[in-house]
Amino acid sequence: MYKNIEKQAVLQLKDLVEYQTGQVVSKTLVQNDKVSMTIFSFDKGEEISTHAAGGDAMVTVLEGTGKFTVGGEVFLLHAGETLIMPKDIPHAVYGEEQFKMQLIVSF
């Protein structure tokens, strides 16, 4: 089920993706009909524009600060904080500074 990740090892999820200038970088760890799990890094000022997911999305910031707009409401999340973005509700993600996050979508 898991891919692109070492098994039977203690890991820091934030270390699985590096920052790249002017980029959003992602690494998929799980992708199937029930769940997807992806680690992202955002350079400062980079974003994923408004879209909606086909399942409930849970995001946890691993490092830095990210701005999440969900259904028109803005949330600033810092390392260690988690937000649920409900299925079919438009949302966007913006790098207030360089930051990394884990995204889990349950279908």
Secondary structure as the mmCIF struct_conf table of DSSP 4:
data_model
#
loop_
_struct_conf.conf_type_id
_struct_conf.id
_struct_conf.beg_label_comp_id
_struct_conf.beg_label_asym_id
_struct_conf.beg_label_seq_id
_struct_conf.end_label_comp_id
_struct_conf.end_label_asym_id
_struct_conf.end_label_seq_id
BEND BEND1 ASN A 4 ILE A 5
BEND BEND2 LYS A 7 ALA A 9
HELX_RH_3T_P HELX_RH_3T_P1 LEU A 13 LEU A 16
BEND BEND3 VAL A 17 VAL A 17
TURN_TY1_P TURN_TY1_P1 THR A 21 GLY A 22
STRN STRN1 VAL A 24 GLN A 31
BEND BEND4 ASN A 32 LYS A 34
STRN STRN2 VAL A 35 PHE A 42
TURN_TY1_P TURN_TY1_P2 LYS A 44 GLY A 45
STRN STRN3 GLU A 47 HIS A 51
BEND BEND5 GLY A 54 GLY A 55
STRN STRN4 ASP A 56 GLU A 63
BEND BEND6 GLY A 64 GLY A 64
STRN STRN5 THR A 65 VAL A 70
TURN_TY1_P TURN_TY1_P3 GLY A 71 GLY A 72
STRN STRN6 GLU A 73 HIS A 78
TURN_TY1_P TURN_TY1_P4 ALA A 79 GLY A 80
STRN STRN7 THR A 82 MET A 85
TURN_TY1_P TURN_TY1_P5 LYS A 87 ASP A 88
STRN STRN8 HIS A 91 GLY A 95
BEND BEND7 GLU A 96 GLN A 98
STRN STRN9 PHE A 99 SER A 106
#
